[in-house]
Amino acid sequence: MAQPQVELWLPQGRWAGEAEDVTDHPNATAWLREVLIASAFAAELAGLHPRRMSDAELQAATADYRLIHIRRTQPLAGPGGPGDLAWVWWVLGVMWLVWRWRRPKESIS
């Protein structure tokens, strides 16, 4: 992998992470099946039926797929992190609401 350092934006916050290709791992087929099942209708749209396919069928259908494991290494918070300037959005939102409320109404002629 050319650049294994990644950033993750999760509901729990922003993280630095390291990506690792686990496509050749002995458990890769089981893990890929779980990913495809969790993708809901996306796998079905791609013509894959992970609940009904045998391991051999799944391996043949996903031979070109890469399975990447991302391990979180450290949180990216504080100065320079996602919460550093979060207050700006609140200020801009309030300013927009005040502008919308105070602007003159267009009259219908």
Secondary structure by P-SEA (a helix, b strand, c coil): cccccccccccccbbbbcccccccccaaaaaaaaaaaaacccccccccccccccaaaaaaaaccbbbbbbbbccccccccccccccaaaaaaaaaaaaaaacccccccc
